[in-house]
């Protein structure tokens, strides 16, 4: 049981550099909770909130949705689960969904023309 929702805790979204930045947007948690229920499997957040310094260090884009707590990358190694996850995120109202070989990016960033689906 999580402290943000039934399946997610704040620590899962904390910046990986250890600075403590963990201001995840509640709407993102709602989208991920819906997706988790639809997929029927745990979702592992590999990158959630990022401070500006960590975002630069990992090659994130300037003013990334991660730096505002509006994005998460979710570990996803098999194609079947990845497909179900992408479908669930779009149904849940994610504005941006990026698909890579080992993860899926989900965001609720409304600054760009959306919804958008892209590959890495």
N, C-alpha and C positions, 0 to 999 in steps of 0.2 A: 504494500500500500504506500502511495506516495504522499508527500505533503502539498503538492500542487494539484493533483488529480488522483484518480483511482490507481494509475499506473506510473506516474511520473513524479520525481522529486527534484527540488531546486538544485541539489548538488550535481545532477546529471547534466545540467545546462551551464554550470559554472565554467568560466574561462579556464582553459587547460594550462595556462602559464602559472596558475596559482595565485593570481592577484585578488581573487574573490569576486570578480564581477559576475553577477548571476541574475540580472534584471530581465528575466524572460517575460515576454508579453503574454498575458493570460489567453489571448485569442490564439496564439500559436499552440499553447498547451491544449486548448480545446480541439484544434485541428488534429494534433497528434494523437490525442485520446480517441477521437473518432476513428482515425486510421488504425490505431492499435486494435481497437475492438473489431473493426472490419477484417483486418488481416488475421486476427486470432492468434497472434504470436507476439512475444515481447519485442519491443523496438529498442535498440541500443543507440543512444545519442553519442556520436563520435566528435561532434563539434556543435556547440550551442552558442552561448554568448561569448563574444571575444572583445577584449579591450583593444584599443587602437594599436598598441605596440604588438600584441600577439597577432592581430589581423595582418599587420605588415609582415611579421616574421613568417607567417604561413602562406604568404602570397595572395591574401584576400584583396578584393577590389576596394578602392577608396570608398568610404561611407557605406560599407557593406551592411546588409540587413542583420548580419551576425553582431555587429557593433551596437545595434539598437535592440537586441533581444528578440528580433523578428524572424530568425532563421535557425534551422537546425539541419545538420547532416546526420543521416541515419545509416548505420551499418547494414549492408544488404548484399550477401554474396551469391545468392542463386537467382536465376532469371525468373522463376515462378513467383517467388516472394516479392522480388523487385516489381514485377508487373502488377501484382495485387496491391502493393503499397502505393505505387503511382496512381492507380485507379482510385484507391481510397482517399488519397490526399486531394485529388481533384474534386471528388465528391464532397469532401469535407470543407472545401472552400479555400484551399491553398492558392495563392496568387501566382507563385513561381514554383516549378518543380524541375529540378535538374537530375538527370540520370547518368551515373557513372558506373564503372564495372563493380566497384566494391561499396558504393554508398548511393543514397538518394538524398538530394538537397530539397528541403521544403521551406518556403517562406510566405509571409503574409505582408510583404512589402508592396504597398499600393502606389509607390512613386513612379513605377515604370508601366508601360502598357501591358496589361495582363488580362486574363491569365496567360501564362507562358509555360511552355514545356521545351526543354533543351537537353542536349547530351553534352558530356564532357569529353 
